[in-house]
Amino acid sequence: MLEYLLATDDDDFLGPVRSGRYPNVLQPAGWGAVPVEGDGDYRIAVDCMEIEFAWEMPGLQISVHGTSGKPVVGELVDTIARQVGTELAVRVRVIPL
């Protein structure tokens, strides 16, 4: 499992996104992700992986379950980070955990 934290550049609290917006914000555009049942505040399946999202202090924790190459996971998480930043109008940084 790979884990990441999305946080703001200035260490202010990031989020949360309204739950009604999760499909638009947390499903990475162009990846064919679909929502699935499971743990976390929201969960998607994409490319033989399940990605779990949980709002924590100070931001959004992303846990990637399943098999895929680390560079692919990095691209996926970067896409989600851009979408979250656009939605919340903040600069988002990705912190590998």
C-alpha positions as CSV (number, residue, x, y, z in Angstrom):
1,M,0.0,0.0,0.0
2,L,1.2,3.5,-0.8
3,E,0.0,6.5,1.2
4,Y,0.0,10.2,0.5
5,L,-1.2,13.4,2.2
6,L,-2.5,16.3,0.2
7,A,-1.8,19.6,2.1
8,T,-1.7,23.3,1.4
9,D,1.6,25.0,0.6
10,D,1.2,27.3,3.6
11,D,0.3,24.4,6.1
12,D,-3.2,25.7,6.5
13,F,-6.0,23.1,6.8
14,L,-6.9,21.7,3.4
15,G,-10.6,21.0,2.7
16,P,-12.8,19.3,3.0
17,V,-14.6,19.1,-0.4
18,R,-18.4,18.9,-0.1
19,S,-19.3,15.2,-0.4
20,G,-21.6,15.9,-3.3
21,R,-18.6,17.0,-5.3
22,Y,-16.5,13.9,-4.6
23,P,-17.2,12.3,-8.0
24,N,-16.1,15.5,-9.8
25,V,-13.1,16.2,-7.6
26,L,-11.7,12.9,-6.3
27,Q,-12.1,10.8,-9.5
28,P,-9.1,11.7,-11.6
29,A,-10.1,12.9,-15.0
30,G,-9.2,10.6,-17.9
31,W,-8.4,7.6,-15.8
32,G,-11.7,5.7,-16.0
33,A,-12.1,5.6,-12.2
34,V,-15.4,4.4,-10.7
35,P,-16.7,4.8,-7.2
36,V,-16.8,1.6,-5.0
37,E,-17.9,0.7,-1.5
38,G,-15.3,0.4,1.2
39,D,-13.5,2.2,4.0
40,G,-12.7,5.9,4.0
41,D,-14.8,9.0,3.2
42,Y,-14.7,8.1,-0.5
43,R,-13.2,5.2,-2.5
44,I,-12.6,4.6,-6.2
45,A,-11.3,1.7,-8.3
46,V,-9.0,2.4,-11.2
47,D,-6.4,0.4,-13.1
48,C,-6.4,-2.7,-10.8
49,M,-6.2,-0.5,-7.7
50,E,-8.5,0.9,-5.1
51,I,-7.9,4.4,-3.8
52,E,-9.3,5.4,-0.4
53,F,-9.7,9.0,0.6
54,A,-9.9,10.2,4.2
55,W,-10.1,13.8,5.5
56,E,-7.6,14.2,8.3
57,M,-5.8,17.1,9.9
58,P,-4.2,18.8,8.1
59,G,-5.6,17.5,4.7
60,L,-6.6,14.6,2.6
61,Q,-5.0,11.2,3.1
62,I,-4.9,9.0,0.0
63,S,-4.2,5.3,0.5
64,V,-3.6,3.2,-2.7
65,H,-4.4,-0.5,-2.4
66,G,-3.5,-3.0,-5.1
67,T,-0.8,-3.4,-7.7
68,S,0.5,-0.8,-10.0
69,G,3.8,0.9,-10.8
70,K,4.8,3.7,-8.4
71,P,5.3,6.2,-11.3
72,V,1.7,5.5,-12.4
73,V,0.4,6.0,-8.8
74,G,2.4,9.3,-8.6
75,E,0.7,10.6,-11.8
76,L,-2.7,9.5,-10.5
77,V,-2.2,11.3,-7.2
78,D,-0.8,14.4,-8.9
79,T,-4.0,14.5,-11.1
80,I,-6.2,14.3,-8.0
81,A,-4.1,17.0,-6.2
82,R,-4.6,19.4,-9.2
83,Q,-8.3,18.8,-9.1
84,V,-8.6,19.3,-5.3
85,G,-6.5,22.5,-5.6
86,T,-8.8,23.8,-8.4
87,E,-11.9,23.0,-6.4
88,L,-10.7,24.7,-3.2
89,A,-8.7,27.5,-4.9
90,V,-5.5,26.7,-3.1
91,R,-2.0,25.4,-4.0
92,V,-1.8,21.7,-3.0
93,R,1.3,19.8,-2.3
94,V,1.7,16.0,-2.3
95,I,3.5,14.5,0.7
96,P,4.4,10.8,0.4
97,L,3.9,9.0,3.7
